[in-house]
Each structure stands twice: as structure tokens, then as C-alpha cells.
Amino acid sequence: MNALKISLAVLAATTMFAGAAHARDQVKVVGSSTVFPYSQAAAEEYANKSGSNAPVVESTGTGGGFKAFCGGIGPDFADITGASRAIKDSEVKLCADNGVTDITEALIGYDGLSIAHARSGPEINLTEEQIFKALAAELPDGKGGFVANPNKNWSDIDASLPNIAITAFGPPPTSGTRDAFVELVMHDGCKDLAGMADLKKSNEDKWNEVCSRMRQDGPFVEAGENDNLIVQRLEADPNAIGIFGYSFLYENNDKLKAVKVNGVEPTFDTIADGSYPVSRPIYFYVKNAHRDVIPGMKEFLAEYMSDAALGADGYLAERGLTPLSDEKRQEVQKAVLDGKKLGS
């Protein structure tokens, strides 16, 4: 479809949407399972304070959220999406192709990506290199090539680790948590192995492939976007570990125990000060064409951006996420409430 046809189609859709202001009387929020508890809390606070219908909040995963958000303009498409990574260029293009060209981006805080096991399981603490050696599809063979990962038990990697089978439940490729895990853990664990620095200089594409690809022979299990299912699996198998955002570990602290990474346990303080090595920013995105059409959307955004929500003692922190500094929070609040366009 050429640019003129796209523009005409978008104009027609926008006009029809604007004429159907009450086609939907609830704000619709999708996206990251990590951001979900915060969005849900904001929805409940908005409903309690306003007496209006609470926004519908769905945990679709970051990739699924962008797909739904970028699908188009109108009551059939989400108004807001949460994300545990920044939007990709390909997703900006998907949005633009479907007429979603006016978007506001908001960095709302930070999350530590945590590894945990059931409280009844054996104590295990890991380095990023050990995690890579456990979960990578291939490992360097010491001769300039690569072999399929031979490690079956943790003790195969290091004799000091428990002699139990490696079983890790983690997110699928569509998840922002998976993207962050690969970038923050797998790449760091891979980079110092023999020959990998030279490979990155000579063939960065191959380096990225080897350092990013998760094994598919059993020890790493894609457990879907529902973190609650991972908790159930960890309780059923105390020897297994799970991978998810710190906010979820925080909410399930009575059932789960964190694995220290490089000797550091994830906490609010270690995530905020950067000493915990596996932390990431979290975002949400607003479809500005919907602000004046979906009932309650502006009011919900005001709640979502309030000091009571995002402040040091707000319910973002209560949900296990690390708040922004006061200065950064005020900057983000203004950008969202003013409808600052992505890229401007």
C-alpha cells in the first residue's frame, strides 16, 4: 500500500473512531508481565477514586503488547502498553504502517531480572559465566569451533555447585524479559570465554548468535508469559530455577529464594545503585490518538503518573519495582501529561 492510500485509510479510521467516542468505556492496557502488577494497581486506584470502570489490564508480554498496541487506531486496539524494554525500530514501523504515529514513551522505573528457586530447594548462587555455560546452546571447544552444550548437571560446570540436573524455566522469545536476560546475562557470561573476544572482532554476527542462542535439548524450558506458572513449577521441582522480573520475586518472597548473581542478591537498593548486574529499565507507551476519545483515559494517565504511584513510597515500589529519582520522575510526568511525541 502506498503512502497516500495509508494516509487516507488512517484518516478514515481516525474520523470513524472520533465519531464513536463511547464505542468502549474502559481504557485497555496490555504488555509486559513485569509492568502488569503496577498497571493493575493504577487501574484499581483510578476506579476507587473516580467511581468509573477500572481499565482492563492484560499481561500479554512485551512483544505481544506492542503487536496489539501497534495494530491500529480505534476501539478494537489497546490504548497503552507496558514494556520491559524500549520499543524496537521494527515495532515503530509496524505502528506507523497501521496509522499509529503519535506515541508517548515513558520510562517509569527499573526492574532487576531475577533468578530464583523454591525455598525448599538447595542453595545455589551463580556467576554470569556459569549461567551461560548452563543454558547456552553451544560452547567454545577451545579449538576455535563450538560444540553442543554438554553440561547436564550444575556440578559439570563447577564442582562447587550442586550435583543436580540443570533445569531452568524461562520466558519465550517474544518476552522483554527474555531479551533482557540474553543481553544482560548471556552476553556478559559469554564475552570472556576463550576465543570470544577475538570472534567478536572478526565476526560479530557469529558472536551474537553463539552468545544469544538458548539450548533446546531440555535444561532450558520456555514457560510462557505467565510467571505464576513458573512459580507452580518451581514448587513442584525444588531443584529447578526460574527467570523473571524482581517484582515477581518480591511478590512471591514467601515461596521463592533469590539466586545471587556474581555474589550480589537482587534488592531495591542493589538494583537502584547498579551493584546488582542484571537490571533493566521499564516503560509504558501511550497512543495519543485515543486520549480525547476513550472515556477516562486522561484521568487514568494522571493516576498512572502521580507521585502516589511513582514516588519513592508509591505503589510502583510496593510492587517490587525501583522508582526514578525525583528529577527524572518529574521530567517523565510532564512528558506523559503533555503528550510528548516519541522521537521529538
C-alpha positions as CSV (number, residue, x, y, z in Angstrom):
1,M,0.0,0.0,0.0
2,N,1.5,3.4,-1.0
3,A,1.8,6.3,1.4
4,L,-1.3,8.1,0.0
5,K,-3.5,5.0,0.5
6,I,-2.1,4.5,4.0
7,S,-2.8,8.2,4.9
8,L,-6.4,8.0,3.5
9,A,-7.0,4.8,5.4
10,V,-5.7,6.2,8.6
11,L,-7.7,9.4,8.2
12,A,-10.9,7.4,7.7
13,A,-10.3,5.2,10.7
14,T,-9.5,8.1,12.9
15,T,-12.6,10.0,11.8
16,M,-14.8,7.0,12.4
17,F,-13.2,6.5,15.8
18,A,-13.6,10.1,16.8
19,G,-17.3,9.8,16.0
20,A,-17.7,6.8,18.2
21,A,-16.4,8.1,21.5
22,H,-18.4,5.6,23.6
23,A,-17.6,2.6,21.5
24,R,-15.6,1.4,24.5
25,D,-16.0,2.8,28.0
26,Q,-12.8,1.3,29.6
27,V,-9.2,2.0,29.0
28,K,-7.3,-1.0,27.7
29,V,-3.8,-1.7,28.8
30,V,-1.6,-4.6,27.5
31,G,2.0,-5.6,27.7
32,S,4.8,-6.8,29.9
33,S,4.1,-9.2,32.8
34,T,6.7,-7.2,34.8
35,V,4.8,-4.0,34.4
36,F,1.4,-5.7,34.8
37,P,1.2,-5.5,38.7
38,Y,1.8,-1.8,38.6
39,S,-0.7,-1.2,35.8
40,Q,-3.2,-3.2,37.6
41,A,-2.7,-1.3,40.9
42,A,-3.1,2.0,39.0
43,A,-6.3,0.7,37.4
44,E,-7.7,-0.2,40.8
45,E,-6.7,3.2,42.3
46,Y,-8.3,5.1,39.4
47,A,-11.5,3.1,39.8
48,N,-11.6,3.6,43.5
49,K,-11.0,7.4,43.3
50,S,-13.2,8.1,40.3
51,G,-16.0,5.6,40.6
52,S,-15.6,4.9,36.9
53,N,-14.9,1.5,35.3
54,A,-11.5,0.2,36.0
55,P,-9.2,-0.1,32.9
56,V,-8.9,-3.6,31.5
57,V,-5.3,-4.7,32.1
58,E,-3.9,-7.8,30.3
59,S,-0.5,-9.5,30.7
60,T,0.5,-10.3,27.1
61,G,4.3,-10.0,27.3
62,T,6.2,-7.1,25.9
63,G,6.3,-8.3,22.3
64,G,2.6,-9.3,22.3
65,G,1.8,-5.9,23.8
66,F,3.5,-4.0,21.0
67,K,1.7,-6.2,18.5
68,A,-1.7,-5.4,20.0
69,F,-0.8,-1.7,20.5
70,C,0.5,-1.2,17.0
71,G,-2.4,-2.9,15.4
72,G,-4.2,0.3,14.6
73,I,-6.4,3.2,15.9
74,G,-9.8,2.6,17.2
75,P,-11.8,0.8,20.0
76,D,-10.5,-2.6,18.9
77,F,-6.9,-1.7,19.7
78,A,-5.1,-1.1,23.0
79,D,-4.6,2.4,24.4
80,I,-1.4,1.7,26.4
81,T,1.2,-1.0,26.6
82,G,3.8,-1.7,29.2
83,A,7.2,-2.9,28.2
84,S,10.3,-4.3,29.9
85,R,12.5,-2.9,27.1
86,A,12.3,0.1,24.7
87,I,10.3,-0.2,21.6
88,K,12.2,-1.6,18.6
89,D,12.5,0.2,15.2
90,S,10.6,-2.7,13.7
91,E,7.7,-2.1,16.1
92,V,7.8,1.7,15.4
93,K,7.4,0.8,11.7
94,L,4.6,-1.6,12.5
95,C,2.8,1.1,14.4
96,A,3.4,3.6,11.6
97,D,2.2,1.2,8.9
98,N,-1.1,0.9,10.9
99,G,-1.5,4.6,11.4
100,V,-0.2,4.7,15.0
101,T,2.2,7.6,14.5
102,D,1.7,9.7,17.7
103,I,3.1,7.8,20.6
104,T,4.4,8.9,24.0
105,E,7.2,6.9,25.6
106,A,7.6,6.9,29.4
107,L,10.5,5.4,31.4
108,I,8.8,4.7,34.7
109,G,11.4,2.8,36.8
110,Y,13.8,-0.1,36.9
111,D,13.5,-3.8,37.5
112,G,16.1,-6.4,38.4
113,L,15.8,-9.5,36.3
114,S,16.0,-12.2,39.0
115,I,16.8,-15.9,39.1
116,A,15.1,-17.9,41.9
117,H,14.3,-21.3,43.3
118,A,11.7,-22.7,45.7
119,R,12.6,-22.0,49.3
120,S,12.7,-25.8,49.9
121,G,15.4,-26.2,47.2
122,P,19.2,-26.4,47.6
123,E,21.2,-23.2,48.0
124,I,22.7,-22.2,44.6
125,N,24.4,-19.0,43.7
126,L,25.9,-18.4,40.2
127,T,28.1,-16.2,38.1
128,E,27.0,-15.0,34.7
129,E,29.6,-17.2,33.1
130,Q,28.2,-20.3,34.9
131,I,24.7,-19.3,33.8
132,F,25.9,-19.1,30.2
133,K,27.6,-22.5,30.4
134,A,24.4,-24.0,31.8
135,L,21.9,-22.5,29.3
136,A,23.7,-21.7,26.0
137,A,23.0,-23.9,23.0
138,E,26.7,-24.1,22.1
139,L,30.0,-23.6,24.0
140,P,33.5,-22.9,22.6
141,D,35.5,-26.1,22.1
142,G,38.9,-24.5,22.8
143,K,40.0,-25.1,19.2
144,G,38.2,-22.2,17.5
145,G,35.0,-24.0,17.0
146,F,31.8,-24.8,19.0
147,V,30.1,-27.9,20.4
148,A,26.6,-28.6,21.6
149,N,26.4,-27.8,25.3
150,P,27.4,-31.0,27.1
151,N,26.5,-29.8,30.7
152,K,23.7,-31.8,32.3
153,N,24.3,-31.1,36.0
154,W,25.4,-27.9,37.7
155,S,28.4,-29.8,39.0
156,D,29.5,-30.4,35.4
157,I,30.2,-26.7,35.2
158,D,31.9,-26.2,38.6
159,A,32.5,-28.9,41.2
160,S,31.4,-26.5,43.9
161,L,27.9,-26.3,42.5
162,P,25.2,-28.9,43.5
163,N,25.2,-32.3,41.7
164,I,21.7,-31.8,40.4
165,A,20.2,-31.6,36.9
166,I,20.2,-28.2,35.3
167,T,16.5,-27.2,34.9
168,A,15.6,-23.5,34.2
169,F,12.1,-22.2,33.5
170,G,12.3,-19.0,31.5
171,P,10.4,-16.7,29.2
172,P,9.8,-17.2,25.5
173,P,11.5,-15.2,22.7
174,T,8.5,-12.8,22.5
175,S,9.1,-11.6,26.1
176,G,11.0,-8.5,27.0
177,T,12.3,-10.5,30.0
178,R,13.9,-12.9,27.5
179,D,15.5,-10.1,25.6
180,A,16.9,-8.6,28.8
181,F,18.2,-12.0,30.0
182,V,20.1,-12.6,26.8
183,E,21.6,-9.1,26.7
184,L,22.4,-8.7,30.4
185,V,23.3,-12.3,31.4
186,M,24.1,-14.5,28.4
187,H,26.2,-11.9,26.6
188,D,28.1,-11.0,29.8
189,G,28.6,-14.6,30.6
190,C,29.9,-15.4,27.1
191,K,32.2,-12.5,26.4
192,D,35.2,-13.6,28.5
193,L,35.3,-17.3,27.4
194,A,38.3,-18.4,25.4
195,G,38.3,-17.0,21.9
196,M,35.1,-15.0,22.2
197,A,36.8,-11.6,22.2
198,D,38.6,-12.4,19.0
199,L,35.4,-13.8,17.4
200,K,33.6,-10.6,18.2
201,K,36.2,-8.6,16.4
202,S,36.3,-10.8,13.4
203,N,32.6,-11.9,13.1
204,E,30.2,-10.1,15.3
205,D,27.2,-11.8,13.8
206,K,28.6,-15.2,14.7
207,W,29.5,-13.9,18.2
208,N,25.9,-12.6,18.7
209,E,24.5,-15.9,17.5
210,V,26.6,-18.1,19.8
211,C,26.2,-15.7,22.8
212,S,22.4,-15.4,22.4
213,R,21.0,-18.8,21.5
214,M,19.4,-20.7,24.3
215,R,19.7,-24.5,24.4
216,Q,16.7,-26.6,23.3
217,D,17.7,-30.0,24.5
218,G,15.8,-29.9,27.8
219,P,17.6,-27.9,30.6
220,F,16.1,-24.6,29.5
221,V,12.3,-24.7,29.3
222,E,10.3,-22.0,27.8
223,A,7.5,-21.5,30.3
224,G,5.3,-18.9,28.6
225,E,4.4,-15.4,29.7
226,N,2.6,-16.4,32.8
227,D,5.0,-16.1,35.7
228,N,2.6,-17.7,38.1
229,L,3.0,-21.0,36.2
230,I,6.8,-20.7,36.7
231,V,6.2,-20.5,40.5
232,Q,4.0,-23.6,40.4
233,R,6.7,-25.4,38.5
234,L,9.4,-24.4,40.9
235,E,7.3,-25.5,43.9
236,A,6.8,-28.9,42.1
237,D,10.5,-29.2,41.4
238,P,12.6,-27.6,44.2
239,N,15.9,-28.3,42.2
240,A,14.8,-26.1,39.3
241,I,15.4,-22.3,38.9
242,G,13.1,-19.7,37.3
243,I,13.8,-16.5,35.5
244,F,11.5,-13.4,35.9
245,G,11.4,-9.8,36.9
246,Y,12.4,-8.9,40.5
247,S,8.9,-7.5,41.1
248,F,7.5,-11.0,40.8
249,L,10.1,-12.5,43.1
250,Y,9.3,-9.7,45.6
251,E,5.6,-10.6,45.4
252,N,6.3,-14.3,46.0
253,N,9.0,-13.9,48.6
254,D,7.2,-16.4,50.9
255,K,7.7,-19.1,48.2
256,L,10.9,-18.2,46.4
257,K,14.5,-17.5,47.3
258,A,16.8,-15.4,45.1
259,V,19.9,-16.8,43.4
260,K,22.8,-14.3,43.9
261,V,24.4,-13.4,40.6
262,N,28.1,-12.6,40.7
263,G,27.8,-12.6,44.5
264,V,25.0,-10.0,44.7
265,E,21.4,-10.6,45.7
266,P,18.7,-8.6,44.0
267,T,17.1,-6.0,46.3
268,F,15.7,-2.5,45.8
269,D,19.0,-1.0,46.9
270,T,21.3,-3.2,44.7
271,I,19.1,-2.6,41.7
272,A,18.9,1.2,42.2
273,D,22.7,1.6,42.8
274,G,23.7,-0.7,39.9
275,S,25.6,-3.2,42.0
276,Y,23.2,-6.0,41.0
277,P,24.4,-6.8,37.5
278,V,21.1,-7.8,36.0
279,S,18.8,-4.8,36.0
280,R,16.8,-3.0,33.2
281,P,14.6,0.0,32.6
282,I,10.8,-0.4,32.3
283,Y,8.5,1.6,30.1
284,F,5.0,2.2,29.0
285,Y,3.7,3.7,25.8
286,V,0.6,5.8,25.1
287,K,-1.5,6.0,21.9
288,N,-2.2,9.7,21.8
289,A,-4.9,9.5,19.2
290,H,-7.0,7.8,21.9
291,R,-6.6,10.4,24.7
292,D,-9.6,12.5,23.8
293,V,-11.8,9.6,22.7
294,I,-11.6,6.8,25.2
295,P,-13.6,7.8,28.4
296,G,-11.4,8.2,31.4
297,M,-8.1,7.8,29.6
298,K,-6.7,11.2,30.6
299,E,-7.7,10.7,34.2
300,F,-6.1,7.3,34.2
301,L,-2.9,8.6,32.9
302,A,-2.9,11.3,35.6
303,E,-3.2,8.5,38.2
304,Y,-0.5,6.4,36.4
305,M,1.9,9.3,36.6
306,S,1.0,10.6,40.1
307,D,3.6,10.9,42.9
308,A,1.4,8.4,44.9
309,A,2.1,5.9,42.1
310,L,5.7,6.6,41.0
311,G,7.2,8.2,44.1
312,A,9.7,6.6,46.5
313,D,6.9,5.4,48.7
314,G,4.3,4.8,45.9
315,Y,2.7,1.6,44.8
316,L,5.2,1.1,42.0
317,A,7.8,0.5,44.8
318,E,5.2,-1.6,46.7
319,R,5.0,-3.9,43.6
320,G,8.8,-4.5,43.7
321,L,9.9,-2.0,41.1
322,T,12.6,0.6,41.7
323,P,11.4,4.2,41.3
324,L,13.1,7.0,39.4
325,S,14.9,9.9,41.0
326,D,12.6,12.9,41.8
327,E,14.1,14.9,39.0
328,K,13.7,12.2,36.4
329,R,10.2,11.4,37.6
330,Q,9.1,15.0,37.2
331,E,10.5,15.0,33.7
332,V,8.6,11.9,32.7
333,Q,5.4,13.1,34.3
334,K,5.5,16.3,32.3
335,A,6.2,14.4,29.0
336,V,3.3,12.0,29.5
337,L,0.7,14.5,30.7
338,D,1.8,16.9,27.8
339,G,1.6,14.0,25.3
340,K,5.2,14.4,24.1
341,K,5.6,12.5,20.8
342,L,8.2,9.7,20.6
343,G,11.3,11.0,18.9
344,S,10.6,14.7,19.4
